[in-house]
Amino acid sequence: MQGAVIVAIVFGSIVLALAIVGSTILMAIRIIKGGVTKKQQAQEAEETRMIQEMFQHLSRMETRIEALETILLDQQKGKSGDATN
């Protein structure tokens, strides 16, 4: 009976060791290949699209702010010109 237990423990250890080595090899291959799933690719594409939209909106906002600054500076010049006359 003890011999069967010892054989089961040894066999179980061998199977466990093979599973660990195999999964490590598979993970290494996946890392080397850049293993990105389709779901991750879709998420990255969505994030990229959102970042591009944010950049476009911020560029438009920058243009608007510059226009407002120009208007304010023109108004201030007009007021200072009126005060000197």
DALINBEL-V219660 format. One record per run of one state. SS is the DSSP state (helix for helix, strand for strand, loop for the rest). FROM is the first residue (numbers start at 1). TO is the last residue. If there is no record, write none. Layout:
BEGIN
SS&FROM&TO / SS&FROM&TO
END
This chain:
BEGIN
loop&1&1 / helix&2&33 / loop&34&37 / helix&38&84 / loop&85&85
END
